[in-house]
Amino acid sequence: MVMKKELLDILACPKCKGDLTLTEKGDGLICKACRLRYPIRDDIPIMLIDEAEPIEPSKA
């Protein structure tokens, strides 16, 4: 299932409250400001800072 645009529009990074973008594979949400990736598991975005993964600058 692809994340609906309406949901993506209302979600914000829990750390900085910034915008999130969907990964190319659709398996996570990226905050470019924090350089964090929030995973999507079973079509549910896991919006916990402790669950976020740091991303490399080239992937942001």
QUIPE-V26791 format. One record per residue. OMEGA is omega in radians with two decimals (* if undefined). D_CENTER is the distance of its C-alpha to the mean C-alpha in Angstrom with 1 decimal. Layout:
omega:OMEGA d_center:D_CENTER
omega:OMEGA d_center:D_CENTER
This chain:
omega:3.12 d_center:15.6
omega:-3.14 d_center:13.4
omega:-3.12 d_center:11.0
omega:-3.12 d_center:13.4
omega:-3.13 d_center:13.1
omega:3.11 d_center:14.5
omega:3.14 d_center:11.7
omega:3.14 d_center:9.1
omega:-3.09 d_center:11.7
omega:3.12 d_center:12.0
omega:3.09 d_center:8.7
omega:3.10 d_center:8.4
omega:-3.13 d_center:7.3
omega:-3.12 d_center:9.8
omega:-3.06 d_center:11.3
omega:-3.10 d_center:12.2
omega:3.14 d_center:11.6
omega:-3.14 d_center:10.4
omega:3.09 d_center:8.8
omega:3.05 d_center:5.3
omega:3.14 d_center:6.0
omega:3.08 d_center:6.1
omega:3.14 d_center:7.5
omega:-3.14 d_center:11.3
omega:-3.11 d_center:11.8
omega:-3.10 d_center:9.5
omega:3.13 d_center:8.7
omega:3.09 d_center:5.0
omega:-3.07 d_center:1.8
omega:2.96 d_center:3.7
omega:-3.11 d_center:5.9
omega:-3.13 d_center:9.2
omega:-3.11 d_center:11.4
omega:-3.04 d_center:10.6
omega:3.10 d_center:9.8
omega:3.06 d_center:7.3
omega:3.08 d_center:5.0
omega:-3.07 d_center:4.2
omega:2.99 d_center:6.5
omega:-3.14 d_center:7.9
omega:-3.12 d_center:11.6
omega:3.12 d_center:14.4
omega:3.13 d_center:12.4
omega:3.08 d_center:10.9
omega:3.14 d_center:7.4
omega:-2.99 d_center:8.3
omega:3.11 d_center:7.6
omega:-3.11 d_center:10.2
omega:-3.14 d_center:10.6
omega:3.14 d_center:13.0
omega:-3.10 d_center:10.9
omega:3.14 d_center:8.3
omega:3.06 d_center:9.7
omega:3.12 d_center:11.1
omega:3.10 d_center:10.9
omega:-3.14 d_center:14.1
omega:-3.12 d_center:14.9
omega:-3.14 d_center:16.0
omega:-3.11 d_center:12.7
omega:* d_center:10.9
